[in-house]
Amino acid sequence: MNTILRSGAAVAEISSLGAELVSFRRTDTDTEYIWSGDAAYWTGRSPVLFPMIGAAAGEAVRVNGEAYPLARHGFARRSEFTLVETSESQAVFRLSHSADTLASYPYPFHLYLTYTLSGSTLDIGYRVENPGDGEMYFQLGTHPAFNCPIGGEGSFTDYYLEFEQTEHLERLFLNESGLITPGQSEAMLGGDNKMPLNHEMFAHDALVFRNVQSKSVALKSRQSDRSVTVAFTGFPDLGIWQPKNAPFLCIEPWHGVADSEGFTGGIQEKQGVISLPAEGHFTSSLMITFN
Protein backbone atom coordinates (compact mmCIF):
# COMPACT_ATOMS: atom_id res chain seq x y z
CA MET A 1 0.00 0.00 0.00
CA ASN A 2 1.28 3.48 -0.87
CA THR A 3 0.66 6.69 1.04
CA ILE A 4 0.69 10.04 -0.77
CA LEU A 5 1.66 13.37 0.84
CA ARG A 6 1.02 16.72 -0.81
CA SER A 7 2.18 20.31 -0.49
CA GLY A 8 1.74 23.21 -2.88
CA ALA A 9 5.13 22.49 -4.42
CA ALA A 10 5.54 18.72 -4.26
CA VAL A 11 4.02 15.26 -4.00
CA ALA A 12 5.72 12.42 -2.09
CA GLU A 13 4.74 8.76 -2.25
CA ILE A 14 5.79 6.19 0.37
CA SER A 15 5.32 2.42 0.19
CA SER A 16 4.41 0.46 3.31
CA LEU A 17 6.97 -2.14 2.16
CA GLY A 18 10.13 -0.92 3.83
CA ALA A 19 8.42 2.44 4.54
CA GLU A 20 10.32 3.35 1.38
CA LEU A 21 10.09 6.68 -0.42
CA VAL A 22 9.25 5.72 -4.00
CA SER A 23 8.52 9.15 -5.49
CA PHE A 24 9.29 12.80 -4.73
CA ARG A 25 7.98 14.99 -7.51
CA ARG A 26 7.96 18.72 -8.14
CA THR A 27 4.45 19.68 -9.22
CA ASP A 28 5.00 22.79 -11.35
CA THR A 29 7.49 21.11 -13.70
CA ASP A 30 6.50 17.47 -13.02
CA THR A 31 10.18 16.74 -12.29
CA GLU A 32 10.77 13.40 -10.53
CA TYR A 33 13.77 13.29 -8.21
CA ILE A 34 13.66 9.68 -6.97
CA TRP A 35 14.92 6.76 -9.06
CA SER A 36 12.22 4.58 -10.63
CA GLY A 37 13.46 1.22 -9.36
CA ASP A 38 14.06 -0.15 -12.88
CA ALA A 39 15.42 -3.69 -12.38
CA ALA A 40 17.85 -3.18 -15.28
CA TYR A 41 19.99 -1.28 -12.76
CA TRP A 42 18.59 -1.57 -9.21
CA THR A 43 15.12 -2.23 -7.82
CA GLY A 44 15.62 -0.06 -4.73
CA ARG A 45 14.60 3.58 -4.49
CA SER A 46 15.21 4.79 -0.95
CA PRO A 47 15.48 1.87 1.49
CA VAL A 48 16.13 2.21 5.21
CA LEU A 49 19.14 0.23 6.46
CA PHE A 50 18.46 -1.45 9.82
CA PRO A 51 19.71 -3.04 12.01
CA MET A 52 22.91 -3.25 10.00
CA ILE A 53 24.68 -1.30 7.24
CA GLY A 54 26.46 -3.08 4.44
CA ALA A 55 27.73 -6.62 4.75
CA ALA A 56 28.52 -8.63 7.85
CA ALA A 57 31.63 -10.81 7.98
CA GLY A 58 30.48 -14.39 7.58
CA GLU A 59 27.02 -13.04 6.68
CA ALA A 60 26.08 -13.10 10.36
CA VAL A 61 26.15 -10.92 13.46
CA ARG A 62 27.40 -12.33 16.74
CA VAL A 63 25.48 -11.70 19.95
CA ASN A 64 26.70 -13.21 23.23
CA GLY A 65 28.85 -15.68 21.30
CA GLU A 66 26.06 -16.90 19.03
CA ALA A 67 25.92 -16.19 15.28
CA TYR A 68 22.70 -14.90 13.75
CA PRO A 69 22.37 -14.84 9.92
CA LEU A 70 21.63 -11.31 8.73
CA ALA A 71 21.43 -10.16 5.11
CA ARG A 72 23.30 -7.12 3.79
CA HIS A 73 21.74 -3.84 4.96
CA GLY A 74 19.43 -5.72 7.35
CA PHE A 75 15.80 -6.74 7.08
CA ALA A 76 13.83 -3.48 7.49
CA ARG A 77 13.95 -2.62 3.78
CA ARG A 78 12.09 -5.82 2.93
CA SER A 79 9.63 -5.70 5.85
CA GLU A 80 6.04 -4.51 5.82
CA PHE A 81 5.62 -1.45 8.05
CA THR A 82 2.40 -0.43 9.78
CA LEU A 83 0.98 2.99 8.95
CA VAL A 84 0.13 4.34 12.41
CA GLU A 85 -0.76 7.95 11.58
CA THR A 86 -1.42 9.96 8.43
CA SER A 87 -2.58 13.38 7.25
CA GLU A 88 -2.28 15.32 4.00
CA SER A 89 1.34 16.25 4.74
CA GLN A 90 2.59 13.68 7.26
CA ALA A 91 2.76 9.90 7.65
CA VAL A 92 4.19 7.77 10.46
CA PHE A 93 5.27 4.16 9.86
CA ARG A 94 6.33 1.55 12.43
CA LEU A 95 8.21 -1.74 12.30
CA SER A 96 8.46 -3.83 15.47
CA HIS A 97 10.20 -7.05 16.43
CA SER A 98 8.58 -10.37 15.56
CA ALA A 99 9.46 -14.04 15.69
CA ASP A 100 11.07 -13.67 12.26
CA THR A 101 13.25 -10.68 13.21
CA LEU A 102 14.30 -12.22 16.52
CA ALA A 103 15.66 -15.22 14.60
CA SER A 104 18.23 -13.00 12.87
CA TYR A 105 18.52 -10.12 15.32
CA PRO A 106 17.78 -11.13 18.93
CA TYR A 107 16.66 -7.74 20.24
CA PRO A 108 13.15 -6.36 20.69
CA PHE A 109 12.77 -2.98 18.97
CA HIS A 110 10.42 -0.40 17.50
CA LEU A 111 11.55 1.51 14.40
CA TYR A 112 9.54 4.58 13.37
CA LEU A 113 9.86 6.58 10.15
CA THR A 114 8.00 9.87 10.07
CA TYR A 115 7.62 11.65 6.71
CA THR A 116 6.68 15.34 6.77
CA LEU A 117 6.25 17.31 3.54
CA SER A 118 6.48 21.11 3.64
CA GLY A 119 6.88 23.08 0.41
CA SER A 120 9.85 21.66 -1.49
CA THR A 121 11.30 19.84 1.55
CA LEU A 122 10.60 16.28 2.66
CA ASP A 123 11.73 15.61 6.23
CA ILE A 124 12.25 11.98 7.24
CA GLY A 125 12.58 11.38 10.97
CA TYR A 126 14.00 8.10 12.29
CA ARG A 127 13.34 6.85 15.80
CA VAL A 128 14.55 3.56 17.28
CA GLU A 129 13.19 2.43 20.63
CA ASN A 130 14.45 -0.35 22.89
CA PRO A 131 11.47 -1.89 24.71
CA GLY A 132 13.64 -4.67 26.12
CA ASP A 133 15.26 -5.04 29.51
CA GLY A 134 18.88 -5.10 28.29
CA GLU A 135 21.31 -3.19 26.11
CA MET A 136 20.51 -3.11 22.38
CA TYR A 137 23.03 -2.62 19.54
CA PHE A 138 22.31 -1.59 15.95
CA GLN A 139 23.38 0.48 12.96
CA LEU A 140 21.03 2.76 11.02
CA GLY A 141 21.35 4.18 7.53
CA THR A 142 19.59 5.80 4.59
CA HIS A 143 19.87 5.00 0.87
CA PRO A 144 17.95 7.51 -1.33
CA ALA A 145 18.60 7.26 -5.07
CA PHE A 146 18.26 10.45 -7.12
CA ASN A 147 17.77 10.65 -10.85
CA CYS A 148 20.95 11.97 -12.40
CA PRO A 149 20.77 13.79 -14.74
CA ILE A 150 17.85 15.49 -12.96
CA GLY A 151 14.92 15.80 -15.35
CA GLY A 152 17.02 14.10 -18.04
CA GLU A 153 18.96 17.30 -18.67
CA GLY A 154 22.61 16.96 -19.72
CA SER A 155 24.92 14.09 -18.79
CA PHE A 156 26.10 12.47 -15.57
CA THR A 157 29.53 14.09 -15.85
CA ASP A 158 27.92 17.55 -15.75
CA TYR A 159 27.17 16.88 -12.09
CA TYR A 160 29.12 17.26 -8.87
CA LEU A 161 28.55 16.94 -5.14
CA GLU A 162 28.81 20.10 -3.08
CA PHE A 163 29.49 19.53 0.61
CA GLU A 164 28.35 22.03 3.21
CA GLN A 165 31.89 22.34 4.56
CA THR A 166 35.42 21.98 3.23
CA GLU A 167 36.29 18.31 3.64
CA HIS A 168 39.34 16.06 3.81
CA LEU A 169 37.79 12.73 2.83
CA GLU A 170 39.50 9.35 2.51
CA ARG A 171 37.53 6.75 0.62
CA LEU A 172 37.40 3.23 2.08
CA PHE A 173 37.26 0.33 -0.37
CA LEU A 174 34.89 -2.65 -0.39
CA ASN A 175 35.82 -6.13 -1.60
CA GLU A 176 33.59 -8.35 -3.73
CA SER A 177 31.72 -9.48 -0.62
CA GLY A 178 30.97 -5.91 0.43
CA LEU A 179 33.48 -5.92 3.30
CA ILE A 180 35.90 -3.07 3.95
CA THR A 181 39.46 -3.83 2.89
CA PRO A 182 41.78 -2.82 5.76
CA GLY A 183 44.66 -0.50 4.92
CA GLN A 184 43.29 0.53 1.54
CA SER A 185 41.99 4.07 1.03
CA GLU A 186 42.08 6.93 -1.45
CA ALA A 187 41.93 10.71 -0.93
CA MET A 188 38.79 12.04 -2.63
CA LEU A 189 38.68 15.56 -1.21
CA GLY A 190 41.67 17.41 0.19
CA GLY A 191 40.50 20.74 1.50
CA ASP A 192 37.69 21.31 -1.00
CA ASN A 193 33.89 21.05 -0.90
CA LYS A 194 33.14 20.05 -4.50
CA MET A 195 33.50 16.51 -5.84
CA PRO A 196 33.12 16.09 -9.64
CA LEU A 197 31.27 12.93 -10.67
CA ASN A 198 32.01 10.30 -13.30
CA HIS A 199 30.93 6.68 -13.72
CA GLU A 200 34.45 5.28 -13.37
CA MET A 201 34.76 6.33 -9.71
CA PHE A 202 32.21 3.61 -8.82
CA ALA A 203 34.04 0.77 -10.58
CA HIS A 204 34.97 -0.66 -7.14
CA ASP A 205 31.54 -0.32 -5.52
CA ALA A 206 30.45 2.51 -3.22
CA LEU A 207 32.53 5.38 -1.93
CA VAL A 208 32.56 4.98 1.85
CA PHE A 209 33.51 7.88 4.12
CA ARG A 210 33.76 7.94 7.90
CA ASN A 211 33.21 10.98 10.14
CA VAL A 212 32.06 13.49 7.55
CA GLN A 213 31.97 17.04 8.95
CA SER A 214 29.27 18.43 6.65
CA LYS A 215 25.61 18.20 7.59
CA SER A 216 24.38 18.50 4.01
CA VAL A 217 25.39 17.44 0.50
CA ALA A 218 23.91 18.88 -2.71
CA LEU A 219 23.75 17.23 -6.12
CA LYS A 220 24.33 20.03 -8.64
CA SER A 221 25.05 20.48 -12.34
CA ARG A 222 27.34 22.86 -14.17
CA GLN A 223 24.80 22.96 -17.01
CA SER A 224 21.47 23.29 -15.17
CA ASP A 225 19.94 25.15 -12.23
CA ARG A 226 18.15 22.03 -11.04
CA SER A 227 19.59 20.52 -7.87
CA VAL A 228 18.66 18.48 -4.82
CA THR A 229 20.10 18.84 -1.31
CA VAL A 230 20.30 16.12 1.33
CA ALA A 231 20.66 17.46 4.88
CA PHE A 232 21.09 15.12 7.84
CA THR A 233 21.51 14.91 11.61
CA GLY A 234 22.66 11.89 13.58
CA PHE A 235 24.45 10.30 10.62
CA PRO A 236 28.25 10.80 10.84
CA ASP A 237 29.19 8.49 7.95
CA LEU A 238 28.37 8.62 4.26
CA GLY A 239 28.08 6.29 1.30
CA ILE A 240 27.92 7.43 -2.34
CA TRP A 241 26.96 4.77 -4.90
CA GLN A 242 25.59 3.83 -8.28
CA PRO A 243 25.61 0.60 -10.30
CA LYS A 244 27.63 0.58 -13.51
CA ASN A 245 26.68 3.53 -15.73
CA ALA A 246 23.33 3.97 -13.96
CA PRO A 247 21.26 7.15 -14.52
CA PHE A 248 21.00 7.84 -10.81
CA LEU A 249 23.16 8.51 -7.75
CA CYS A 250 22.65 7.38 -4.16
CA ILE A 251 23.57 9.82 -1.37
CA GLU A 252 23.50 7.72 1.80
CA PRO A 253 24.05 9.22 5.27
CA TRP A 254 24.81 6.38 7.69
CA HIS A 255 25.51 5.67 11.33
CA GLY A 256 27.99 2.83 10.91
CA VAL A 257 29.64 0.99 8.02
CA ALA A 258 30.15 -2.59 6.83
CA ASP A 259 32.44 -5.01 8.65
CA SER A 260 36.09 -5.20 7.71
CA GLU A 261 37.64 -8.32 6.21
CA GLY A 262 38.41 -10.83 8.95
CA PHE A 263 36.16 -9.19 11.56
CA THR A 264 35.19 -11.72 14.24
CA GLY A 265 33.85 -9.45 16.99
CA GLY A 266 30.40 -9.19 18.49
CA ILE A 267 27.72 -6.80 17.32
CA GLN A 268 28.77 -4.32 20.01
CA GLU A 269 32.18 -4.03 18.30
CA LYS A 270 30.89 -3.17 14.81
CA GLN A 271 32.08 0.18 13.43
CA GLY A 272 29.71 3.01 14.25
CA VAL A 273 27.35 0.80 16.24
CA ILE A 274 24.70 2.53 18.36
CA SER A 275 24.05 1.34 21.90
CA LEU A 276 20.66 1.82 23.54
CA PRO A 277 19.89 1.04 27.20
CA ALA A 278 16.62 -0.58 28.20
CA GLU A 279 13.70 1.76 27.43
CA GLY A 280 16.10 4.09 25.58
CA HIS A 281 15.60 5.70 22.18
CA PHE A 282 17.68 7.12 19.32
CA THR A 283 16.61 9.77 16.80
CA SER A 284 18.08 11.08 13.55
CA SER A 285 16.76 12.81 10.46
CA LEU A 286 17.14 13.28 6.73
CA MET A 287 15.80 16.25 4.76
CA ILE A 288 15.51 16.23 0.97
CA THR A 289 14.99 19.60 -0.72
CA PHE A 290 14.83 20.50 -4.41
CA ASN A 291 15.79 23.99 -5.54
Stockholm file with secondary structure:
# STOCKHOLM 1.0

chainA/1-291         MNTILRSGAAVAEISSLGAELVSFRRTDTDTEYIWSGDAAYWTGRSPVLFPMIGAAAGEAVRVNGEAYPLARHGFARRSEFTLVETSESQAVFRLSHSADTLASYPYPFHLYLTYTLSGSTLDIGYRVENPGDGEMYFQLGTHPAFNCPIGGEGSFTDYYLEFEQTEHLERLFLNESGLITPGQSEAMLGGDNKMPLNHEMFAHDALVFRNVQSKSVALKSRQSDRSVTVAFTGFPDLGIWQPKNAPFLCIEPWHGVADSEGFTGGIQEKQGVISLPAEGHFTSSLMITFN
#=GR chainA/1-291 SS CEEEEECSSEEEEEETBTTEEEEEEETTTTEECBCCCCTTTCSCSSCCBCSCCSCCGGGEEEETTEEEECCTTCSGGGSBCEEEEECSSEEEEEEECCHHHHHHSCSCCEEEEEEEEETTEEEEEEEEECCSSSCEEECEECCCEEESSGGGCSCGGGEEEEEEEEEEEEEEEECTTSCEEEEEEEEEEEEEEEEECCGGGGTTSCEEESSCCCSEEEEEESSCSCCEEEEEESCCEEEEECCTTCSEEEEEEEESCCCBTTCCCCGGGSTTCEEECTTCEEEEEEEEEEC
#=GC SS_cons         CEEEEECSSEEEEEETBTTEEEEEEETTTTEECBCCCCTTTCSCSSCCBCSCCSCCGGGEEEETTEEEECCTTCSGGGSBCEEEEECSSEEEEEEECCHHHHHHSCSCCEEEEEEEEETTEEEEEEEEECCSSSCEEECEECCCEEESSGGGCSCGGGEEEEEEEEEEEEEEEECTTSCEEEEEEEEEEEEEEEEECCGGGGTTSCEEESSCCCSEEEEEESSCSCCEEEEEESCCEEEEECCTTCSEEEEEEEESCCCBTTCCCCGGGSTTCEEECTTCEEEEEEEEEEC
//
